[in-house]
Amino acid sequence: MKTKQVVLLGTAALGLLLIVIAAILFIRPYDVPEFIEVDSSESAFLIPLEGDTTNQAAFHSVEFLKEKKVAAKRVQITHRWNQTGFLPQTGHWIGTVRLIKVDRRPVTREWTKSPKSGTTFKDEAVSAESRDSVGFSIGVGCTAFIPEEMAAVFLYSYPSKSLADMLDTEVRNRVHQIIAEKAGEYDLFELPAKKNEIMKAVREDVLPFFKKKGIEITTLAMLGGLTFENPEVQKAIDDAAKAAQLKVAAEAKRAAQEVENKTLLLAAEGKAAAAKRDAESQVEVERVKAEGEAKTRLLAAEADANALRKMADAKAYEAQKVSEAPAVYMRLRLIDMEAQRLKQWDGRFPSYLVQTGNGTGNGTPAIMLPPMPALDRAKVSAPAENK
């Protein structure tokens, strides 16, 4: 009985061993699914690795890549069994497609001399020489990205490079080339004033050149100024700059002094003109006043002359009348005097007599007495009654 059990156990173990051996020899390993995710800032291209090879000339064309662009954010990589030996399990699973991702995120590079300001700790400043063979270096900053519609162009142009790699290699070398060419057109002391022209020439060449290759450069500018290899050259340029600044300051001061002098001159001229106008006004006032006084005196003199002339005419007239009829004239004068006396009489009788004549008995003597007033009869009759 025990022998039989041992035989059965041995048979079962042998069968299990045969199954294990068969599995090892004839069963392939499990095909584990493979997935790759695509970020929102990436463009993915699913490239077949096997298939028709009759059109391999256009395999890496831009149009081919555009057709293989995928919009999915999770892509499965399909596999096939690759037999490498006689036994069925001898081999492995290989992918039939390849997913290539292009990172489109912006990348910035600063190629400077100082390790504290650049992207890396190395001296990456762009070196060049002036026309008179004076060496210098210049810092350059660059920012670029890959537009989504240009991802296929970038992948076609640089199938195994990232945007950062291209900025540090091809873009930097192109910038270096243009700076060196333009700097060689100017002498040492012309370079500081030509920095903008040099960078303008760099942008005009580099930006369109790399845009055709799928790289959009948004910023390409100079960082800092020119750094000359010889410190004495830098000192000479600094001294020249200081002298130029002093010259500008002196010129500005001179211009300001000229303005101040003109202001003072205008003020003095204004005061002189005002004083001249005041003097002319005073002279005019005095002249008008003198003319008025002269006219007044002239009018007074003319009035006096007229009065004298009238008086002389009156006297001459009277003299003429006296000479023509002295008796008539005297009678008229007596009448005038009587009329004047009567106008001025206050009602009292005079106590004097006026005798006219020449006192010699010639002529007609005349005694002028005012008429006697009528006596009050009451007063006159009263004495008669008393008698």
VEXMI-209869 format. One record per atom (N, C-alpha, C): z negated, y negated, x; residue in three letters. Coordinates in steps of 0.02 Angstrom, whole numbers, plus 32768, in hexadecimal, padded with zeros to 4 digits. Last residue first. Example, Ala and Ser with C-alpha at 12.3 -4.5 7.8 and 13.67 -1.06 7.14 Angstrom:
<rs>
7E9E80708282Ser 7E9B803582ACSer 7E767FFE8285Ser 7E7A811C8294Ala 7E7A80E18267Ala 7E7A80A58294Ala 
</rs>
This chain:
<rs>
7C4D538E7594Lys 7C4A53477594Lys 7C3B532F7550Lys 7C61540F7574Asn 7C1E53FB758BAsn 7C1653B0758CAsn 7CE654137559Glu 7CB654197522Glu 7C7154027537Glu 7D1B540A75D9Ala 7D2953D675A7Ala 7CF853D9756FAla 7CF3547F7617Pro 7CD55440762DPro 7CE0540A75FAPro 7D4454DA75CBAla 7CFC54DD75CAAla 7CDD549C75E3Ala 7DCC54D575E5Ser 7DB154B475A9Ser 7D6554B175A8Ser 7DDE55237657Val 7DEE54DC765AVal 7DCE54B6761FVal 7DBB55A27634Lys 7D9455827668Lys 7DA155387669Lys 7E1955B675D4Ala 7DD155BB75C1Ala 7DA7559675F4Ala 7E8E55AF7618Arg 7E7D557B75E8Arg 7E33557F75D5Arg 7EAD55C676BEAsp 7E8E55E77685Asp 7E7555B17655Asp 7F48558576F8Leu 7F00558576F6Leu 7EE755A776B7Leu 7FCE55DD7748Ala 7FB455BB770DAla 7F6955BF770AAla 7FE955C277FAPro 7FDE55EE77C0Pro 7FC255C57786Pro 806B556A7845Met 8025556E7834Met 801C559B77F9Met 80E655AE78B0Pro 80D4558E7870Pro 808B559A7860Pro 80D3558D7960Pro 80DD55BC7929Pro 80C8559B78E8Pro 812D551579B4Leu 80ED55297999Leu 80FA555C7962Leu 818054C97A32Met 817F55067A0BMet 8139551479F6Met 81D9543B7A45Ile 819554567A47Ile 819454917A19Ile 825653F57AA6Ala 824554237A6FAla 81FF543C7A7BAla 82C653707ACCPro 828753937AD7Pro 827753BF7A9BPro 8365536F7B04Thr 834053707AC6Thr 830053947AD1Thr 838F53057B8FGly 839153427B67Gly 8367533C7B2AGly 832152A27BEDAsn 836652B87BDFAsn 836452F97BB9Asn 82A2528F7C10Gly 82B9526F7BD2Gly 830052807BC1Gly 827752DE7C72Thr 8291529C7C85Thr 82A852747C49Thr 8259535B7C52Gly 8222532E7C64Gly 823852E87C77Gly 82B453B27C22Asn 82B453AC7C6AAsn 827E537B7C82Asn 827454287BAAGly 829A53ED7BBFGly 829553E67C09Gly 81EF54577B44Thr 822C54667B68Thr 825054267B78Thr 814B54857B3BGln 817A544D7B39Gln 81B6545F7B62Gln 80D954D67AE1Val 810F54E17B10Val 814054A87B07Val 802A54D77AD5Leu 806A54BF7ABFLeu 809C54CC7AF5Leu 7FA055437AA7Tyr 7FC7551B7AD8Tyr 800855077AB7Tyr 7F5F55A37A68Ser 7F3C55647A73Ser 7F6055387AA5Ser 7FAC560479E9Pro 7FA155F07A2EPro 7F7F55AC7A31Pro 7F605663796CPhe 7F8756297980Phe 7F79561879C8Phe 7F7457127951Arg 7F4B56D77962Arg 7F78569F7979Arg 7FC7577E793FGly 7FAF575B7904Gly 7F83571E7914Gly 7FFD57B279B2Asp 7FC757D97993Asp 7FA957B57957Asp 80A757C379E5Trp 8071579879CBTrp 803F57C179A6Trp 811758087A15Gln 80D858167A36Gln 809D57ED7A1AGln 817E57DA79C8Lys 8172582379C9Lys 812D583279E6Lys 8179575379EALeu 8167576879A6Leu 815957B279A2Leu 81AB57597A6AArg 816557437A5DArg 814F57597A19Arg 822D57827A57Gln 820157AD7A7DGln 81B9579B7A70Gln 825D57127A15Ala 825E575479F3Ala 822F57847A17Ala 824D56B47A77Glu 822856AD7A38Glu 822456EF7A14Glu 82A656E17AD6Met 826056DF7AE8Met 823656DB7AA9Met 831E56D57A91Asp 830957187AA8Asp 82BF57187AB7Asp 831F56497A82Ile 831D56747A46Ile 830556BA7A59Ile 832956237B06Leu 82EE56117AE0Leu 82E6563B7AA2Leu 83A656557B22Arg 836D56727B45Arg 832D56617B21Arg 83F356057AD2Leu 83F2564E7AC7Leu 83B6566E7AE9Leu 83DE558B7B0FArg 83C955957ACAArg 83C455DF7AB9Arg 8416559F7B8AMet 83CF55947B87Met 83B5559E7B40Met 849B55AD7B64Tyr 847855E57B86Tyr 842E55DD7B80Tyr 84B755307B33Val 84BB556C7B06Val 849455A57B24Val 84A754E77BA6Ala 847D54D97B6CAla 847C55147B3DAla 850855167C00Pro 84C1551F7C0FPro 849555147BD4Pro 859055637C03Ala 856D553D7BCDAla 852355447BD8Ala 85BD558D7C87Glu 85EC557A7C53Glu 85CA554F7C1DGlu 854D55AA7CD2Ser 857B55787CEDSer 85AB55607CB6Ser 8516560A7C84Val 84F255CC7C90Val 852155957CA7Val 8578566D7C8CLys 8569564E7C4BLys 8545560B7C54Lys 857256897D14Gln 85B056707CF8Gln 85A3564C7CB6Gln 84F256B97D1CAla 8505567C7D42Ala 8544565D7D26Ala 850157287CCEGlu 84D556F37CB8Glu 84E656B17CDCGlu 855B576E7D1ETyr 856E575C7CDATyr 854457227CC1Tyr 851157817D8FAla 854F575B7D94Ala 856557437D50Ala 84AD57CD7D5ALys 849D578B7D75Lys 84DB57607D7BLys 84F9583E7D36Ala 84D458187D02Ala 84C457D27D1BAla 852958657DB3Asp 855A58527D80Asp 853858287D4AAsp 84B058837DEEAla 84D9584D7E0BAla 850C58347DD8Ala 848C58EC7D9DMet 846258B07DA0Met 848958757DBBMet 84F459457DB9Lys 84ED592B7D75Lys 84C358EB7D73Lys 84D959597E41Arg 851A593D7E2DArg 851759207DE7Arg 845C598F7E3ALeu 8465594F7E5CLeu 84A6592E7E47Leu 84805A047DF5Ala 845059D57DD8Ala 845759907DF7Ala 84DA5A3C7E50Asn 84F25A2A7E0EAsn 84C359F77DEDAsn 84845A507EBAAla 84BD5A237EC3Ala 84D85A0D7E80Ala 842D5AAB7E81Asp 84145A6A7E97Asp 844E5A387E9FAsp 84885B147E6DAla 84665AF57E33Ala 844C5AAF7E45Ala 84AE5B2F7EF1Glu 84E25B187EC3Glu 84C25AF67E86Glu 84325B577F20Ala 84515B1B7F3DAla 84865B007F0EAla 84215BC97ED2Ala 83F15B927ECCAla 840F5B517EE7Ala 848F5C157EFELeu 848C5C007EB8Leu 845C5BC57EAELeu 84675C237F84Leu 84A65C017F74Leu 84A75BE97F2CLeu 83F25C6A7F76Arg 83F05C277F93Arg 842F5C007F83Arg 842B5CE07F40Thr 83F95CBA7F1AThr 83F55C727F34Thr 84805D087FA6Lys 849E5CF57F66Lys 846D5CCB7F3CLys 841F5D218006Ala 84525CED8013Ala 84725CD77FD2Ala 83D95D897FC8Glu 83B75D4A7FD6Glu 83E95D127FE3Glu 84415DE87FC4Gly 84225DCF7F86Gly 83FF5D8C7F91Gly 845C5DF9804CGlu 84915DDF8021Glu 84745DC37FE0Glu 83E05E2D8071Ala 83F65DED808DAla 842C5DCE8062Ala 83E35EA68027Lys 83AE5E75801BLys 83C35E308034Lys 84515EE38061Val 84545ED2801AVal 84205E9D800AVal 841E5EEF80E4Arg 845B5EC980D9Arg 84605EB38090Arg 83AF5F3F80CFGlu 83A55EFC80EAGlu 83E25ED080DCGlu 83F35FB380A2Val 83C25F918076Val 83B85F49808DVal 843E5FD08112Glu 84615FBF80D4Glu 84335F9A80A4Glu 83D85FEC816BVal 84055FB4817AVal 84295F9E813BVal 83A6605D812AGln 837B60218132Gln 83A55FE38140Gln 841460B48135Ser 83FB60A180F3Ser 83D1606180F7Ser 841C60BF81BFGlu 845460A0819BGlu 843E608A8155Glu 83A160FF81D4Ala 83AD60BD81F1Ala 83E6609981CDAla 83B76176818DAsp 838061498179Asp 838B61028193Asp 842361AA81D6Arg 842C61998190Arg 83F6616A8177Arg 83E261BC8250Lys 841A618E824CLys 842761798204Lys 8384621A822CAla 836D61D98243Ala 83A561A5823FAla 83DD62838209Ala 83B0626781D6Ala 8398622181EAAla 841862988286Ala 84426283824EAla 841862648216Ala 83A662C082CCAla 83CA628482E1Ala 83F6626A82A9Ala 838663368286Lys 835762FE8287Lys 837A62BD829ALys 83FC637F82A1Gly 83E9636F825CGly 83B963358259Gly 83F4638B832AGlu 842C6367830DGlu 841D635382C5Glu 838063DA832FAla 83816397834DAla 83BA636D8330Ala 83AF644D82EEAla 8376642982D3Ala 837563E182EDAla 841764728344Leu 8427646082FFLeu 83EF643882DFLeu 83C9648E83B5Leu 83FB645A83B7Leu 840E64428371Leu 837C64F98387Leu 835B64BB839ALeu 838C6480839CLeu 83E565558372Thr 83B96540833AThr 839764FF8349Thr 8418656283F1Lys 8443654683BDLys 8419652E8381Lys 83A9659E842CAsn 83C0655C8444Asn 83ED653B840FAsn 83A3661683E4Glu 836C65E783DFGlu 838165A183F5Glu 841C664E840EVal 8411664083C7Val 83DA660D83BDVal 840166598496Glu 8438662F847FGlu 8430661C8435Glu 839966B48490Gln 838B667084A9Gln 83C366408494Gln 83DE67248461Ala 83A967078438Ala 839966C0844DAla 8432673984CEAla 84506729848DAla 841B6709845FAla 83D16759852EArg 83FC671E8537Arg 841B670884F5Arg 839E67CE84F7Lys 8372679484FFLys 839B67548507Lys 8410681E84FFAla 83F2680F84BDAla 83C567D284C1Ala 841E68228588Glu 845368058560Glu 843967F2851AGlu 83A8686485ABAla 83B4682085C2Ala 83EA67FD8599Ala 83C168E0856BAla 838868B78556Ala 8390686E856CAla 8432690985B3Val 843768FE856AVal 83FE68D28551Val 83F769138630Lys 842F68E58625Lys 843768D585DBLys 839B69778619Leu 83846935862CLeu 83BA69008621Leu 83F669DF85FEGln 83C869C985C9Gln 83AD698385D9Gln 843569E9867AAla 845D69D7863FAla 843069BE8607Ala 83C86A1286C6Ala 83E869D286D5Ala 841269BA869AAla 83B06A8E868ALys 837D6A598686Lys 839C6A158694Lys 84276ACF86AEAla 84186AC48667Ala 83E46A8D865FAla 841A6AD18738Ala 84516AAC871BAla 84456A9D86D1Ala 83A96B238741Asp 83A56ADD8759Asp 83DD6AB3873CAsp 83E06B99870DAsp 83A86B7986EBAsp 83A26B308700Asp 843F6BB3876FIle 84556BA5872AIle 841E6B838703Ile 83EB6BC987DBAla 841C6B9287DEAla 84356B808799Ala 83A56C3987AFLys 83816BFB87BBLys 83B16BC087BCLys 840D6C9787ABGln 83EB6C86876DGln 83C66C438774Gln 84286C9C8833Val 845C6C858805Val 843D6C6F87C3Val 83B26CD18862Glu 83C46C8E8876Glu 83FA6C718849Glu 83B26D548831Pro 83836D238814Pro 83946CDB8826Pro 84416DAE880BAsn 84226D868840Asn 83F36D538821Asn 84676DDB878DGlu 84496E0A87BDGlu 84256DE587F5Glu 84406D8186F9Phe 84676D898736Phe 84416DB58767Phe 844E6D918653Thr 841F6D9E8688Thr 84466DAD86C7Thr 846D6D2E85C4Leu 84896D4E8600Leu 84526D568635Leu 83FD6D4C8539Gly 84316D28855DGly 844C6D518597Gly 83E16DA984A1Gly 83CB6D8184DAGly 84056D5C84FAGly 84636E09846FLeu 841A6E07846FLeu 84026DE284ADLeu 84F46DF0840EMet 84D36DEB844FMet 84886DE68445Met 852C6E688392Ala 85186E2683AAAla 84F76E2B83EDAla 85626EAC830ALeu 85716EB38351Leu 85666E6E8370Leu 85536EFF8272Thr 85366ECE829FThr 85496EDF82E7Thr 85A06F608232Thr 858B6F25820DThr 85706EED8239Thr 86206FCC8242Ile 85EF6FA7826AIle 85DF6F678245Ile 864870628205Glu 8644701D81EEGlu 860D6FFA8215Glu 86B070DF8237Ile 867170BF8247Ile 867470768232Ile 872D711C8228Gly 86F9712D81F8Gly 86B5710D8206Gly 878F70F08279Lys 877471328288Lys 87387143825CLys 87AB70728253Lys 87E070A38248Lys 87C870EA8257Lys 873B70358283Lys 8741703E823BLys 87777070822ALys 874F7028830APhe 8725706082F3Phe 8726706882A7Phe 87A76FB8830APhe 87B76FF6832FPhe 878F70318314Phe 876A6F4F82C5Pro 87A46F7282A7Pro 87B46FB482CAPro 86FA6F3A8326Leu 86F16F4882DFLeu 872D6F6A82BFLeu 87306F1E83A8Val 87096F5A839BVal 87066F6B8351Val 87786EA183A4Asp 87976EDF83BCAsp 87726F1D83A3Asp 87276E40836DGlu 876C6E458355Glu 878E6E85836DGlu 86B26E5283BAArg 86B36E658373Arg 86FA6E6E8359Arg 86DE6E208437Val 86C66E658431Val 86C96E7C83E8Val 86FD6D9B8419Ala 87336DC8842FAla 871E6E118429Ala 867C6D7183FDLys 86AF6D6E83C8Lys 86E96D9C83DALys 863F6D7E8478Met 862A6DAB8442Met 865C6DA98408Met 86876D1684BCIle 86896D5C84D4Ile 86766D8C849CIle 86636CA58474Glu 86A96CB98476Glu 86B06D02848DGlu 85DB6CA0848FAsn 85F26CAB844AAsn 863A6CC18448Asn 85DA6C878519Lys 85BD6CC484FELys 85D76CD284B8Lys 86046C18855FLys 86386C438542Lys 861C6C838523Lys 85A06BD7859FAla 85BF6BB48567Ala 85F36BDF8543Ala 857E6C308606Pro 854D6C2185D1Pro 856C6BFF8594Pro 85FD6C328654Leu 85E76C6A862ALeu 85B46C5785F5Leu 86156BCC86ABGlu 86366BC98669Glu 861B6BFD8639Glu 85DB6BE88721Phe 85BB6BB386F9Phe 85DE6BA886B6Phe 86316C53874DLeu 85EA6C5C8743Leu 85CE6C278712Leu 86D06C5786F4Asp 86A66C51872EAsp 865D6C53871BAsp 87286CD0868ETyr 87026C928696Tyr 86DB6C9386D8Tyr 87626D4B867DGlu 878E6D108674Glu 876B6CCF8684Glu 87066DAF8680Gly 872F6DA586BCGly 875E6D6A86B7Gly 86D96DB585FFAla 86AF6D938630Ala 86D66D848670Ala 873D6E0485C2Lys 87376DBD85B1Lys 870D6D9685E4Lys 87266E8285FFGlu 87686E618603Glu 87626E1685F5Glu 86A16E9D85DFAla 86B56E988626Ala 86F86E74862CAla 86A86EA28553Ile 867E6E708574Ile 86946E6685BCIle 86FD6F118541Ile 87136ECF852BIle 86EA6E98854DIle 86AE6F7B857BGln 86F26F6B8593Gln 87076F248580Gln 863A6F7C852EHis 86376F6E8576His 867B6F598591His 866F6FA684B4Val 86506F6484BAVal 864E6F4F8503Val 8694702884D9Arg 86C76FF884C3Arg 86AD6FB084C8Arg 8619705F84F8Asn 864B7059852CAsn 868270288519Asn 85DC705D847AArg 85C0703584B1Arg 85F3702C84E9Arg 862F70B88436Val 862A70728420Val 860F70468458Val 861F71318481Glu 86607111847AGlu 865A70C78466Glu 85837136848DThr 85B8714A84BBThr 85F6711F84B2Thr 852D710C842AAsp 8515710B846FAsp 854C711B84A2Asp 857A712183B7Leu 856670DE83CALeu 855270DA8413Leu 858571AD83B8Met 85C2718583C2Met 85B1713D83D4Met 850171D5839FAsp 852271E883DEAsp 855F71BC83ECAsp 84F0719F831FAla 84C771868356Ala 84E771978399Ala 854971EF82D6Leu 855571A882DCLeu 852D718A8316Leu 856C72898330Ser 854B726282FDSer 855B72188307Ser 85F472FA834DLys 85C972C38362Lys 85A972A28325Lys 865B73528333Ser 861C736E834DSer 85EB73398364Ser 86CB730D8305Pro 86B3734882E1Pro 8670736382F8Pro 8701727D82F6Tyr 86CA72958321Tyr 86AB72D38300Tyr 876E7273829ESer 8770725282DFSer 873D726E830FSer 874672C18230Tyr 878572D18252Tyr 878772B38298Tyr 86D3727D820ELeu 86CE72C38222Leu 870D72DA8246Leu 870971FE81EDPhe 86DA72058225Phe 86D6724D823DPhe 87577224817EVal 8777720681B9Val 874A720D81F6Val 86F472508126Ala 87267280813EAla 874A7266817CAla 86B071D78110Ala 868D720F8131Ala 86BF7242814CAla 86DF716D80CBMet 86F97175810EMet 86D871AF8133Met 869D71638054Glu 86E471748050Glu 8704717F8095Glu 861F713E8084Glu 862971808066Glu 867271938064Glu 861770F18126Pro 862370ED80DEPro 8633713280C2Pro 859F70FA819CIle 85DD711C818AIle 85E67115813EIle 8565706C81FFPhe 855B70A481D1Phe 859F70C181C1Phe 85127009827EAla 854D7025825EAla 8538705C822DAla 84E66F8982EEThr 84D26FB082B4Thr 85106FC88290Thr 84B66F52838ECys 84EB6F6C8364Cys 84CD6F95832BCys 849D6EDB8410Gly 84826F0083D7Gly 84BA6F1483A9Gly 84946EC584BEVal 84BE6EC98483Val 849B6EF3844EVal 84766E61854FGly 845E6E90851CGly 84896E8C84DDGly 84C66E5C85ECIle 84BC6E3D85ABIle 84A66E73857AIle 84CE6E30869ASer 84C96E608663Ser 84B76E3C8623Ser 85346E09872APhe 85016DF986F7Phe 85006E3186C4Phe 857A6DD687C6Gly 85666E098796Gly 852F6DF18766Gly 86016D7A87F1Val 85B96D7487EAVal 85A36DA587B3Val 868D6D65880ASer 86696DA28820Ser 861D6D998822Ser 86CD6CFD87CCAsp 86BC6CF58813Asp 868B6D2A882BAsp 86D26D2A874AArg 87116D278770Arg 87046D1E87BAArg 86426D978738Ser 86696D5C872ASer 86A96D5C8754Ser 86246E3E86FDGlu 862A6E0E8734Glu 86536DD2871DGlu 85A96EA486A6Ala 85EC6E8986B0Ala 85EA6E5986EBAla 854C6F1A8642Ser 85576EF58680Ser 859F6EDE8686Ser 84E16F2785BDVal 85286F2B85CFVal 85336EFE860CVal 84486F8485C8Ala 846C6F4585C1Ala 84B46F4D85DBAla 83F36FEE85D1Glu 84336FFA85B2Glu 845B6FBA85A7Glu 837A70378624Asp 839F6FF98629Asp 83E57005860EAsp 8312709885B4Lys 8341709085EBLys 8360704A85EALys 82C970AF8545Phe 82A67091857DPhe 82D4708585B9Phe 832C708084B3Thr 830D70B084E1Thr 82EA708A8519Thr 8347700A8472Thr 833C7046844BThr 831A707C8474Thr 82EB6F7F84C1Gly 83256FA984B1Gly 83136FE58486Gly 82776F3D84E7Ser 829E6F2284B0Ser 82D76F4F849ASer 823A6F788552Lys 82106F65851ALys 82386F4E84DDLys 82916F8885BBPro 827D6FC58595Pro 82536FB48557Pro 83156F1285CBSer 82CD6F1F85CASer 82BD6F5E85A2Ser 839D6F1285B0Lys 83866F2185F4Lys 833C6F3485F4Lys 83E46F63851DThr 83C76F2B8542Thr 83B06F438587Thr 842B6F8C8493Trp 84376F9B84DATrp 84206F5E8503Trp 83FC6FCC8404Glu 83F16F90842BGlu 83F56FA28475Glu 843E700D836EArg 8434701583B5Arg 842C6FD183D5Arg 842C705C82D2Thr 8429701F82FAThr 841B702F8342Thr 847F70A6824AVal 845F70B1828BVal 8463706F82B2Val 847E70D7819FPro 848970A581D3Pro 846170B58213Pro 84B5717D816DArg 848271498170Arg 848F711781A9Arg 850871EA815FArg 852671A78157Arg 84F4716E815EArg 8524728081ABAsp 84EE7252819AAsp 850A720A8199Asp 857F73028171Val 858772C38195Val 85517293817DVal 858173B28181Lys 856573768162Lys 856D733A8190Lys 85DA7441815DIle 85D1740C818EIle 85B973CE8169Ile 85CD74E98143Leu 85BE74A88123Leu 85B07475815ALeu 864175698147Arg 86147540816FArg 860A74FD814CArg 86597612810CVal 866575C98109Val 863275A78136Val 863076918122Thr 867976868119Thr 868B763C8115Thr 85B776CF8192Gly 85CD769F815FGly 86187698815DGly 858E777D81A4Ile 85A4773D81C0Ile 85BD77108187Ile 8520780481BFTrp 853E77D7818ETrp 8551779581B0Trp 854C788C822FHis 852078578216His 8547782C81E4His 854479388271Gly 856578F88263Gly 853378C4824BGly 853179D3823FThr 853B79B0827EThr 856479718271Thr 852C7A1D81CFGln 84FB79E781D5Gln 850279BF8216Gln 85937A7D81DFPro 85997A4881ADPro 85687A0E81B6Pro 85C57A9C828ALeu 859B7AA98250Leu 859E7A6F8220Leu 86137A5C82E9Phe 862E7A9482C2Phe 86057AA08283Phe 860479A382E4Gly 85FF79E68302Gly 861A7A1C82D3Gly 860D792C82A1Thr 8613792982EAThr 860F796E830CThr 864278D98213Gln 8635791B8231Gln 86407917827CGln 8600785E81B9Asn 8629786481F5Asn 861678A68218Asn 8602782C8114Trp 85E9785D8145Trp 861B7864817ETrp 85F1777F80E9Arg 861577BF80E8Arg 85FA77EC811FArg 85AE76F88085His 85AF772480C0His 85DF775E80B4His 85A376478058Thr 85B6768D8049Thr 85BD76B5808AThr 852A75D78041Ile 855775EF8075Ile 856576398067Ile 851775627FC1Gln 850B75A77FD9Gln 854075BA800BGln 84D074C27FBAVal 850D74E97FC3Val 84FA752E7FDFVal 8498743D7F62Arg 8481747D7F7EArg 84BE74AC7F7FArg 84DB73D17F32Lys 84A473C27F61Lys 848374027F7CLys 858D73C27F20Ala 854D73E37F12Ala 851A73D27F47Ala 860573907F47Ala 85D773607F28Ala 8592737F7F1BAla 866373AA7FDBVal 863F73C57FA2Val 860E73907F89Val 870573A88023Lys 86C673848018Lys 86A5739D7FD8Lys 878073DD8037Lys 8747740A803FLys 870473E78036Lys 87D77374802DGlu 87DA73A97FFAGlu 879D73D77FFDGlu 87B7732E809FLys 87A87310805FLys 87A973448027Lys 87E973858100Leu 87A1737B80FBLeu 878E735C80B8Leu 8873737880E9Phe 885273B980E1Phe 880773B180D8Phe 888472F28109Glu 888F730880C5Glu 886F734C80B8Glu 886C72F58193Val 883F72CF8167Val 884772E6811FVal 887C739981DFSer 8896735881C9Ser 88647336819ASer 886374168212His 883373E1821FHis 884F739C820DHis 88D1746281E9Phe 888D747981D9Phe 885B744081DFPhe 8956745781FFAla 8938742381D5Ala 88EF743481C4Ala 896E74C7824CAla 897F74858269Ala 895E744C8241Ala 895875388203Gln 89227520822EGln 893074DC824CGln 899A758181A1Asn 899B7538819EAsn 8963751A81C9Asn 8983760881AEThr 89C875F081B9Thr 89CC75A481BBThr 890F76478194Thr 8913762281D4Thr 8959760781E1Thr 88AC7663810CAsp 88F1765B8123Asp 88F3762E8160Asp 880876928143Gly 883B768A8110Gly 887F7685812FGly 876B76488174Glu 879C767E8173Glu 87CF7671813DGlu 871C75DC8163Leu 872475F581A7Leu 8757762D81ABLeu 872875468105Pro 873075908109Pro 873C75A68151Pro 86B174CA80F8Ile 86EE74DE811CIle 86F1752A811CIle 86767450809ALeu 86717499809ELeu 86B374B380BALeu 862173C080C2Phe 866473DE80C0Phe 865C742980CAPhe 85BE73398087Ala 85C4737F809DAla 860C73978093Ala 856572A880B3Ser 85A272C28095Ser 85AF730780B2Ser 84C472618094Glu 84F1728C80BBGlu 852F729D8091Glu 84637228804CSer 848371FE807ESer 84B4722580AASer 8430728E8000Ser 8457725A7FDESer 847B722C800FSer 8445732D8055Asp 842072F28043Asp 844E72BD8024Asp 845E73D38027Val 84807397803FVal 8459735A8027Val 84277475805BGlu 8422743A8030Glu 844273FD8051Glu 84617519805BIle 845774DC8083Ile 845874A08053Ile 843875C58052Phe 844575868030Phe 8437754C8061Phe 845B76718052Glu 84517636807DGlu 846575F78057Glu 841977108026Pro 843E76D38014Pro 842B76988041Pro 8428779F808AVal 83F9776C8074Val 8421772C8062Val 845C78398074Asp 847C77F7807EAsp 844E77C18060Asp 840878BD80C6Tyr 84107894808ATyr 842D784F809CTyr 846579328130Pro 842C79068121Pro 843C78D880E5Pro 84AF79D080F6Arg 84B4798D8115Arg 847579648105Arg 84947A7A8118Ile 84877A4380E9Ile 84887A00810FIle 84A87ADD817DPhe 84DD7AD1814DPhe 84D27A95811EPhe 843C7AEC81D6Leu 84807AF681EFLeu 84B57ADD81BELeu 83CA7AD8818EIle 83D57AB181CCIle 841D7AB481E1Ile 83DC7B338128Ala 83D87AEC8118Ala 83E67AC28156Ala 83D97BA88170Ala 84167B96814DAla 84177B4C813DAla 83567BA5819DIle 838C7BA481CEIle 83CD7B8F81ADIle 83157BAD8122Val 830C7B72814EVal 83447B6D8180Val 83417C2C80F9Ile 83527BF080D1Ile 834B7BB180FCIle 830B7C7C815CLeu 83547C798156Leu 836A7C3B812ELeu 82867C688140Leu 82A07C538181Leu 82EB7C4B817ELeu 827F7CA480C4Leu 82717C5D80CBLeu 828C7C41810CLeu 829E7D2880EAGly 82CB7D0380BCGly 82BF7CB880C1Gly 82307D43813ALeu 82737D448158Leu 82A47D1D812CLeu 81CC7D3C80DDAla 81CC7D0D8115Ala 82117D0A8136Ala 81F07DA8808DAla 81EE7D638072Ala 81F07D3080AAAla 81E07E1380E7Thr 82227E0480C9Thr 82257DBD80AEThr 815A7E0C8101Gly 818A7E028137Gly 81CE7DF1811DGly 81277E2A8085Leu 811A7DE980A3Leu 814A7DD980DBLeu 81577EAC8079Leu 816D7E78804ALeu 81617E338067Leu 81127EEC80E0Val 815B7EEB80E1Val 81767EB380B3Val 80917EDE80B4Val 80A57EBE80F4Val 80F07EB880F7Val 80947F2C8045Gln 80877EE4803EGln 809D7EBE807DGln 80A57FAB807ELys 80D87F8F8050Lys 80D07F438049Lys 802F7FBA80BFThr 806E7FB980E5Thr 80A57F9980BCThr 7FD67FC3805CLys 7FD37F8A8089Lys 80137F8380B0Lys 8000803D802AMet 800080008000Met 80007FC1802BMet 
</rs>
